[in-house]
Amino acid sequence: MKTVRFLLTAVAAAVVAGTLMSCVALEGGGGAKLGWETSCAEAGWASIPISDRVDYNILYDDVVSLISRKYEIEMLSKESGYIRTKWTTRTVTTTGQVQITEDYRTKVTVKLSPQRSKIEVNSEAEKMINGNWVVGCDTKLLETMKQDLRGLSGY
């Protein structure tokens, strides 16, 4: 059990140090959003299997830790395996700089299945167009979250 905890902690640290911050939401010169989609039917929820070798309590804590490093958590319930973040306007440019934007925001929701067999993750995004928030998703953020969570899930 200590070995699994150590491995999960090591993986979480590596993921947070590298992969999580690699999510690019703004393109360098023109400011066009990368990953922004308004038709999110294909993006939707992504599922990541959980290895039966992984302890649920440790996994849940590691997932919360991973997400809270980039997002402020709005709601969480360990019993139901639910985590939802607040909207954030922080994005990372292609040059790696953190930038605050008032016209683009993202949010992440994570659910650990009741059977504790999979992690489900969804990314929401909204873009300000003509004074109104247009609902969409961020496919780059979703891909990054899938990679990060896969690292914690034991696969």
Long-range contacts (C-beta under 8 A, 24 or more apart in sequence): 1-55, 4-53, 4-54, 4-55, 4-58, 5-55, 5-58, 8-54, 8-58, 8-59, 8-62, 8-152, 9-62, 11-151, 11-152, 12-62, 12-65, 12-66, 12-151, 12-152, 14-151, 15-66, 15-147, 15-148, 15-151, 15-152, 16-65, 16-66, 16-69, 16-148, 19-144, 19-147, 19-148, 19-151, 20-66, 20-69, 20-70, 20-144, 20-148, 21-70, 21-92, 21-96, 22-92, 22-144, 23-92, 23-140, 23-141, 23-144, 23-145, 24-92, 24-93, 24-94, 24-140, 25-91, 25-92, 25-104, 25-106, 25-138, 25-140, 25-141, 26-91, 26-92, 26-93, 26-94, 26-99, 26-101, 26-104, 27-93, 27-94, 28-93, 28-94, 28-95, 33-104, 33-125, 33-127, 33-138, 34-140, 35-125, 35-138, 35-139, 35-140, 35-141, 35-142, 35-143, 36-104, 36-125, 36-127, 36-136, 36-138, 36-139, 37-125, 37-136, 37-137, 37-138, 37-139, 38-134, 38-135, 38-136, 40-136, 40-137, 43-123, 43-137, 43-139, 43-142, 44-122, 44-137, 45-120, 45-121, 45-122, 46-120, 46-121, 46-122, 46-142, 46-145, 46-146, 47-118, 47-119, 47-120, 48-118, 48-119, 48-120, 48-121, 48-146, 48-149, 48-150, 48-153, 48-155, 49-117, 49-118, 49-153, 49-155, 50-112, 50-113, 50-116, 50-117, 50-118, 50-119, 50-153, 50-154, 50-155, 51-153, 51-154, 51-155, 53-154, 54-152, 54-153, 54-154, 56-112, 56-116, 59-112, 59-152, 59-153, 60-112, 62-152, 63-110, 63-112, 63-119, 63-149, 63-152, 66-148, 66-149, 66-152, 67-108, 67-110, 71-107, 71-108, 80-111, 80-114, 81-111, 81-112, 81-113, 81-114, 81-116, 82-109, 82-110, 82-111, 82-112, 83-108, 83-109, 83-110, 83-111, 84-108, 84-109, 84-110, 85-109, 87-126, 102-128, 103-127, 103-128, 104-128, 106-138, 106-141, 108-141, 108-145, 110-145, 110-149, 119-149, 119-153, 121-145, 121-146, 121-149
